Amino acid sequence: MRDDRERLRHILDAIERIEKYAAKGEKSFRENELIQNWIVHHLQVMGEASRTLSEKFRNAHPEIPWQKIIGMRHVLVHDYFGIDLDIVWRVVTTDLSDFKHKIERVLQSLF
């Protein structure tokens, strides 16, 4: 069974994979369906890993917007025809870095 530390590492891995292709810029994101799918997939991974963290752990770290991350995963998984690429790109460019730093701090505090 996976523990919370492993799930946090999955989140960081997904963020790094997103960053790899987001670095190509918005034009590439808008024009390349493979990059869109790559980024959306890894946002789903982040949401799923967040969803499966223990409730005790999530409650101990209220500085991280778990419900927003999990909620976005639900939209990406269940409303795939309604995915708003503007929102996806905004999350990647405005929220991801802060989320990454918070996850890194929490993970470091566990060791």
C-alpha positions in Angstrom: 0.0 0.0 0.0 1.3 3.4 -0.9 2.0 5.9 1.9 1.6 9.7 1.9 5.3 10.3 1.2 5.1 8.2 -2.0 2.0 10.1 -3.1 3.8 13.4 -2.5 6.7 12.1 -4.7 4.2 11.2 -7.4 2.9 14.7 -7.2 6.4 16.2 -7.6 7.1 13.8 -10.5 3.9 14.9 -12.3 4.8 18.6 -11.7 8.3 18.1 -13.2 6.8 16.4 -16.2 4.4 19.2 -16.7 7.2 21.8 -16.4 9.2 20.0 -19.0 6.6 20.7 -21.7 5.1 23.9 -20.3 8.6 25.4 -20.8 8.0 25.2 -24.5 5.5 28.1 -24.0 1.8 28.8 -24.5 2.0 28.8 -28.3 3.3 25.2 -28.3 0.7 24.2 -25.7 -2.1 25.7 -27.8 -0.9 24.2 -31.1 0.1 20.8 -30.0 -2.6 18.3 -28.9 0.1 15.9 -27.5 1.4 18.6 -25.2 -2.1 19.4 -24.1 -2.9 15.8 -23.4 0.5 15.3 -21.6 -0.2 18.3 -19.3 -3.8 17.3 -18.6 -2.8 13.7 -17.8 -0.2 14.8 -15.3 -2.7 17.3 -13.7 -5.0 14.2 -13.3 -2.1 12.3 -11.7 -1.6 15.2 -9.2 -5.3 15.2 -8.4 -5.5 11.5 -7.9 -2.4 11.4 -5.7 -3.8 14.3 -3.7 -7.2 12.5 -3.4 -5.6 9.4 -2.1 -3.5 11.1 0.6 -4.8 10.2 4.0 -7.4 12.6 5.3 -5.3 13.1 8.4 -2.4 14.2 6.3 -4.5 16.6 4.2 -6.0 18.1 7.4 -2.5 18.6 8.8 -1.5 20.7 5.8 -4.3 23.1 5.2 -1.9 25.5 3.4 -2.3 23.3 0.4 -5.6 23.7 -1.5 -6.3 19.9 -1.7 -9.9 20.3 -2.6 -9.2 22.6 -5.5 -6.6 20.1 -6.8 -8.9 17.2 -6.4 -11.8 19.1 -7.9 -9.8 19.9 -11.0 -8.9 16.3 -11.4 -12.6 15.4 -11.3 -13.3 17.9 -14.1 -10.4 16.7 -16.2 -11.4 13.1 -15.8 -15.2 13.3 -16.0 -15.8 16.4 -18.2 -13.1 15.8 -20.7 -15.1 17.4 -23.5 -15.6 20.5 -21.4 -11.9 21.0 -20.5 -11.1 24.7 -20.7 -7.5 25.1 -22.0 -7.4 28.7 -20.7 -7.9 27.4 -17.2 -5.4 24.6 -17.6 -2.7 26.9 -18.9 -3.5 29.5 -16.1 -3.1 26.7 -13.5 0.2 25.6 -15.0 1.6 29.1 -15.2 0.3 30.7 -12.1 -0.4 28.0 -9.5 2.0 25.1 -10.2 5.2 26.6 -9.0 3.7 27.6 -5.6 2.1 24.2 -5.2 5.5 22.5 -6.0 7.3 24.5 -3.4 4.7 23.7 -0.8 4.8 20.0 -1.6 8.7 20.1 -1.4 8.6 21.7 2.0 6.1 19.2 3.4 8.0 16.3 2.0 11.3 17.6 3.4 9.6 18.0 6.8 8.7 14.3 6.8 12.3 13.1 6.9 
